């Protein structure tokens, strides 16, 4: 899988319910987590929705950046580069070195699906 595979997603035909029941995600996100075997990525997003500071933001920009040691950092901001939360990860099994997704009103989607 490469990033151009994900660019084909410009909308969604189906919404998938995250196991917590608190979020849904699109066809593009489903493709990413299935092909990239990274279900944990949306679990991280869901886990941060339990904090009021994050859940109060209707528009969330989630960015994952891997480091050279095999770990990485996930940040969420409000769309205006104001960081709301950060989580460091000791190990990151993700198909790309850097990636951004949105979570808007409880829907996780690819940037191309916005």
N, C-alpha and C positions, 0 to 999 in steps of 0.2 A: 504494500500500500504506500502511496505517496500523496502529497498534498493535492496534486491535480485530480486524484480520484475523488477527493472530497469536494472539489470545486463544482462538481456536477449537481450537488444538492443546493437548490435555490428555493426550496419550499418543502413542505412535508405533506404526505398523504395520510399519515398515521402518527398518533402520539402514543408513546410507550410510558407506562406508569412505573416510576422508580419504586423499588420495594418498600420504601418508607411510606409511600402514598402521599408524600408532601410535594413532589415534583413530577413533571413529565418531561420527556425528551423526544426529539424529532427523529425522522428517518436518518438524517446525516449523522447525528450523535450515535444512534444505534449502530450504524455502519462503522463508525470510528471505534467504538468500544468492542464490537464483535471482531472486526478484522485486526485491530491493534491489541486485542486481549487485555483491555485496560478498563474493566468495569469499575475498578477502584477509583478512577478519575471522577466519575459522577458521584461516587460515594463520598469523596472529599467535599465536593460541592454541596451535597445534601447535608453532610455533617455540620457545615458552617451555617446552614439555614436555621440552626437551633439558637444562634446568637442574635439578639435583637438588632444589633448594629448592622449585621449583614442582611437579615430578613427584611428590615425596613427599607432597604434599597430595592426599588422596583427594577432598575437596570443595573446589572452586574457584569463586569468584564473579568473573566477568569483567565489568568495567564500562567502557563507552566513553562519553566525554564530548567532544563537539565544542566548539571555541572559535570566537570571532567572526572569527578570521583564516583560517578554512578548515581548520585543523588540528584536533588533538585529543589526548587522552590515554587510554590503555587501562591500567587497573590490574587486578590480580588479588589477591584476598584469600582468607583461609581460612574465610570464612563468619562470622567473629567480628570483622570489620573490621580484622584485622591484615594490612596490605598486604605481599604477598610480592614482587611485581615491578610495575614501571611502565614503560610505553613511550610516548614522545612521538611523535606523527605529524605531519609537516609538512603533509600534505594528507589529508583524510578524505572519502571518497565513501561516505556511509552515509545511509540513509533517515531516521534519527531523530537528534535532538540529543543524546540520552542513551539508553543501553540496557544491560540486564544479561542475561547468560546464565550458565548453570552448566556446569561440566565436572566430572562425577562419575565416578570410576573409569574414566576414558578415554572417557566418553560426553559429548558436547556437546549440551545441550538448553536449550530455552526455560524460563523460570521457571514458566510455566503447565503444562509437561510434567513437572514434578517431583512 
